Every structure is written in C-alpha cells, then in structure tokens.
C-alpha cells in the first residue's frame, strides 16, 4: 500500500529551516512534499530555494511574504505548517495555521511566555488540530536509555535530579550575537535553550513541574562585564570591523558562504544583523542561571546553565530509592547555520554509569547515535516525515509537552524577577 504524500509549507526560512526542508527534499521525498516558503524576507527565501536546487537537487518552490500567510494556506492547501520563525512569533503562525485547518510542526520552544502559551492551548481545544513540538533530544539513544532504566525501576523511585548544562564560548556565545539576546524575542535561555532540558526531565521521570525558584544574571557577556575585565576596544558588529579582527568571539559573515547568503545579503530587507558583538549594549538575557524545581511526584531538580564554558556538554545524576545513575556527555561545538547540520549537538563522548544501592557499579553500553543532537535528529525526522515505527517510549511531543517544558523556564524567569517561588499551575490552564 502506497502512502499518499503529506503536503507541507514552511514559515521562517532562517537558521533552523534547513533541518526540515533538507530532510523533506532528500530522504523523505516518497512520503512528504514541501510546496512553499513563507518569510518576511524575500532574499532569505530565495537563498533557501537556491539550497533546495543546488544542494538537494529539488525544484524551487513558491514563496510568500509574511502578510500572505492566509493566501498561502488557501492556495497550497497543506496538511501541516512547519514553524521555524523567531520564537516570539511562533504562536501567531501556530494558531492561525490551526484556524485555517492545518496541523502544525513547530521548532522549540513552542512560545516564550504564559499568555501566548495559553492562546495556543486554547486554540488546540477550539480547532481540534494537532501541534507537534520537535524535541529531538528525546530521540538520542542515551536519553532514551535513561528513560528505559528509570521506567524499569533500576534505581527505584527517582527522588532528585542534578542537571548541569554547559554552553561553550562558540555555541553559547552565539545566542548573544543574535535576536535571542532580547528576552522579548526568545524568553531568554531558560526558555529558548532550557526547554530541551526541562522537557527531558519531564520525559525521564514521568512528571510535571509544580513550583520553581531561580536565580540568574548576565555575568560574562555584555559591555559592562567586558569593561570590568579591562576590555577597551568595542564594536557593534563584527563583519568588516577592524576591532573585531582578533576577537575570538567575533563572527564574520563574509567569511562563511552560507551565513553570507542567508543573512548578510538579506540585511537590506529587514535590517537583521546576525553578527552583533557579544560584548555590546542592549543584551537583556542571562548567561548564568540556577534553578530549583519541585515536581508533582515530589522529585526535586537542581539545574544550572552557563553559556561561556570551555567545553560543551552536560552532566546529569538521577538519585533514587535503589541507587543512582550518572551520565556525562561531551558535544560537538557549533555555530547555528555555520556548517554541517549533523554537527549540531553531535556527540564527542558519553558515559552512563549505574550505582545500585547494594551492588557493584556498572557501565551501561548505549549504541552510538549518528547525526545531530546526540543521534536524535534522524530518528525524529523519520517519525515526522517518514513512516514512523511503534515507539514504546512515546517520544513524540504534543502541545501539552511543549507547554510544560517552557513553563518551567517561564516560571524561572518570573522567579528571577520577583525573588519568589512560582507555582506553575497558576500560569496556564490546561483542558482535560
């Protein structure tokens, strides 16, 4: 039996878009068809079409400006809309797509604050459409294995989790060059980046956040911090600026063909600068964060995120009534859209050890995942665009999963502002 192809349109043709359109245009041509791009920037869509033709040997597809979104849906009649725009606009396209009869596949985070989150949750209930949030880290073999060990009761009931994530001076710095540096755009790293991590904890321990307390500050990036360290030479943007020549934090768009085509050549349309100084003014997100979370099953999470570390990766410990699991992961460093997509979050090394309460410790051997995000990317993409297989771990994430992951970060942001713990159930009302 031949499956009919599903039709997709994609809105937001920037850095994350190729992950999706590249997959459809290559290994999933038999099951999926991409029929249109939508963006505020015509130059960027033209570059995406160039990529389709030259890299993927795929015909160019139709393009629509952002104010033609409704027209695109009416003309193309897609089954689903793929949303990879700036985070603060996710809800606009997610909700409108559902109102026009489409399902949605959205890049994480689903949105950036509780108001927009509530609007999405209500729209799903109102329209009956589906929202899929692409949590690729769930699909990494070592993350799936952690869920399996916990589900099988290897360490009994999980009582606490310690989760330390390190972003290095290449990848971590990149968030402070781009639109993410404005919390209104991204929700800060506790929403934009940590949504992955908070989702993993929800996924691993099978529970939801109840209350959140957090501290966070900008302690390394930003002009004031640089001045306090004795820096005297500054610049607004790196490309073409002599002050940026020897700065290891500078990103030179004219030295990377992909970044030049997608961003530098497109600036004249929307003024977006992809290469801002990480030591400039106007950064209002944190780079140093500590979060304490109480879950509905009484487990406690201690979480830290630092964005200026000498290596990239994370350390996790699960404590339970029958023992402890420790996991240490080192990841490949990268700059978004600066190279091979398969290197984004690719593994450099991993260890997983179990410490039974009354037994000998042992190492858990996990198959090496190929591809980005610890080997999770190819599995996720097949789950979305190919012919998905039965998944005993239920890794596919819907809007409720997307909401509960960002609500930990949204609550943490509120706690940083107020100095008080935040009750998560007071932020968004879910439908039964």
C-alpha positions, 0 to 999 in steps of 0.5 A: 500500500502506497502512502499518499504524500503529506503536503507541507509549507514552511514559515521562517526560512532562517537558521533552523529551516534547513533541518526540515526542508533538507530532510523533506527534499532528500530522504523523505521525498516518497512520503512528504512534499514541501510546496512553499516558503513563507518569510518576511524576507524575500532574499532569505527565501530565495537563498533557501530555494537556491539550497533546495536546487543546488544542494538537494537537487529539488525544484524551487518552490513558491514563496510568500511574504509574511502578510500572505500567510492566509493566501498561502494556506488557501492556495497550497492547501497543506496538511501541516505548517512547519514553524521555524520563525523567531520564537516570539512569533511562533504562536501567531503562525501556530494558531492561525495555521490551526484556524485555517485547518492545518496541523502544525510542526513547530521548532522549540520552544513552542512560545516564550511566555504564559499568555501566548502559551495559553492562546495556543492551548486554547486554540488546540481545544477550539480547532481540534488540530494537532501541534507537534513540538520537535524535541529531538533530544528525546530521540538520542539513544542515551536519553532514551536509555535513561528513560528505559532504566528509570521506567524499569525501576533500576534505581527505584523511585527517582527522588532528585535530579542534578542537571548541569548544562554547559554552553561553550564560548562558540555555541553559547556565545552565539545566542548573544550575537543574535535576536535571542539576546532580547528576552522579548524575542526568545524568553531568554535561555531558560526558555529558548535553550532550557526547554530541551532540558526541562522537557527531558526531565519531564520525559525521564521521570514521568512528571510535571513541574509544580513550583520553581525558584531561580536565580540568574544574571548576565555575568560574562557577556555584555559591555559592562562585564567586558569593561570590568575585565579591562576590555577597551576596544568595542564594536557593534558588529563584527563583519568588516570591523577592524576591532573585531579582527582578533576577537575570538568571539567575533563572527564574520559573515563574509567569511562563511558562504552560507551565513553570507547568503542567508543573512548578510545579503538579506540585511537590506530587507529587514535590517537583521544583523546576525553578527552583533558583538557579544560584548555590546549594549542592549543584551537583556538575557542571562548567561548564568542561571540556577534553578530549583524545581519541585515536581508533582511526584515530589522529585526535586531538580537542581539545574544550572546553565552557563553559556561561556564554558570551555567545553560543551556538554552536560552532566546529569545524576538521577538519585533514587530509592535503589541507587543512582545513575550518572551520565556525562556527555561531551558535544560537538561545538557549533555555530547555528547555520555555520556548517554541517547540520549533523554537527549540531549537538553531535556527540564527542563522548558519553558515559552512563554509569549505574550505582545500585544501592547494594551492588557493584557499579556498572557501565551501561553500553548505549549504541552510538547515535549518528547525526545531530543532537546526540543521534536524535535528529534522524530518528525524529525526522523519520517519525515526522516525515517518514513512516514512523515505527511503534515507539514504546517510549512515546517520544513524540511531543504534543502541545501539552509537552511543549507547554510544560517544558517552557513553563518551567523556564517561564516560571524561572524567569518570573522567579528571577524577577520577583525573588519568589517561588512560582507555582506553575499551575497558576500560569496556564490552564490546561483542558482535560 
